[in-house]
Every structure is written in structure tokens, then in C-alpha cells.
Amino acid sequence: MEFASIKQNFQDWITQQWVIISGKKINPKEYEWLIGPFGNTNGIGEKFIKQLAENENLEICKSELSKGLIKSINQLKLPSTELNKLSKNVIDFYENTNSYEFELKTKWNSIFKISGYLLKILFSNRIEQLNIPMNNCKNAKGMNSDIIHLIDKKTEEIKRTIWLRTFKETKQVVYSGVYETCTIPNGTTCIKAMFPLPNGNATVILQPSVGNNGELTLKSAGRKIGDSGFYFLLKDKNGNFWTKYIKSFKDNLTVNFDNGKITANQILTFYGLKVLSFEYEIKKLHTNSP
């Protein structure tokens, strides 16, 4: 049996060992569509951004120009029939994400709420990652949203896009994720969100589609490795790569423009049961409407 690195926090070792026991060893060259940055064992949060820049010989872009999760909506390679329906306001949000601010409401299924508290106690507060609000208090509603580009030092080409979200009042990190597009084995272009964890990451691959009202829907609802969905990845003490595909965990995010404002609704389910939902109100900065 292979083992996770022992030079880390014990609960991190336990979860990594579970991935090794129940997951699959992979060759990263054969899974380039899945592989992404891993975190270190000394915390994630804002530290990770500087560490990633150093590890990949990049620098943080200092430009004040608007930055988006994606450079162009064309990166999603949507069929022309869908692209023509997609709301121009939703497109602007994805291409100029740094120009928007958020208010967030969460609603937990009471069955899973204790698991949320355990996640915060055992992992989130310590590693500054996946810090999901448990209640809709004032501090939890207002979020800072920063798009950070890491660029090639010579060409200034964008190599990594990081979405850092923190609570305005407490400055506590909610998420620190690396975003890009990827092409999964069936040829579909998806959005890939990678949340670094100690010696690994949690990766969500979301397949895009456009609804009749111009809304963008992103789903992770596959059934096996190679599909859209939720993956754990890690590197063990010998440098081997492992992944665990969680087919019972689904993510459905819809971004919509209606009545002059952008809203987003995200629902996470486990074995078909709703775990929690997020409701976002998204407002463009320095203007009365998006």
C-alpha cells in the first residue's frame, strides 16, 4: 500500500490516505485535462498565490484593468445557437469579474449542517480554504471578490487565473481557487475550478449550457472519471498522483440576468439530497445596473 506524507497535520493525512485507498493512481501525463496546482501543508489562503507564482516562475499582474475568470466567452466553445442566446450581461460578468461585487446567502439542509461545522473546525479555518458560511449573518453576506492573474515575466501572457473571495468585515478567506477551461475526454470544453488543499486539491469540472432565457448553467453531474464532476487529487510521499471521483456529489450553478440584475443560484447535492444552496446577488461596481 502507498502512503500519504506523514509530515503534515494528522486529519489531512487521514483524508489523503482515504483517497489513496479508495481512489485511483494516475499518470499525470495521461490526465493533463485534470491536473492542476496543489497546495502546501502550511496553509492555503493568500499564501498560496505567492507560492504558486514562485513555483511556476510567474509574477502577479499589477494592472488595474478589469480582469475576468475567462479572457473570452469563446473559450467555452459553446454551439453558436447557444452562444447567440447567452445574456450579454452574463458574458460581461465572466469576462470582467473584477468589476462586480457580491452578496451571498446560504441555506443548509439541517441534516448536513453538522458536517459543515466539522469541515470548518477540522479543516477550513486552519487551512483558509472552503470556508462556507454556516449562517446568514451580516458579515457573511458581503464579500470581496478579487481576480488575480499570474503572468509570464517576459511575455506578460496570463498563465493562471485565481479567484480569491474574502468576507468584507472579517477579511476571512472564503475560497481561493484557480480557474481555467479544460477539454474532458469526450471532447466537451468545461470550466475547471481547482481549490488547493495540503498536498493536493479539490477540483470541480463544470459543463456549460445556455437556457432559453439566456442563463448560463454549469453542471458537474457525471458518473465516472473523465466526466464533469467533483475530484480529489493528491501527491503521496513518493510523488505518485492519485484521484478520487465523487460521483454522488453534484453541483448545479445557474447565472441569470433578469429585471436589471445578475443573480446566481448554486445547489450542491449528495446522493440526490440537497446539502446546501447559495444565492448570489451580483452588482457591477460604479454603475447602477450591470
Beta strands, then each sheet from edge to edge (+ up, - down):
strand 1: 24-26
strand 2: 58-60
strand 3: 100-108
strand 4: 142-152
strand 5: 158-167
strand 6: 173-183
strand 7: 189-197
strand 8: 200-210
strand 9: 216-220
strand 10: 229-235
strand 11: 241-245
strand 12: 249-258
strand 13: 261-270
strand 14: 273-284
sheet 1: 1+ 11- 10+ 8- 7+ 6- 5+ 4- 2+
sheet 2: 1+ 11- 10+ 8- 9+ 12- 13+ 14- 3+
end
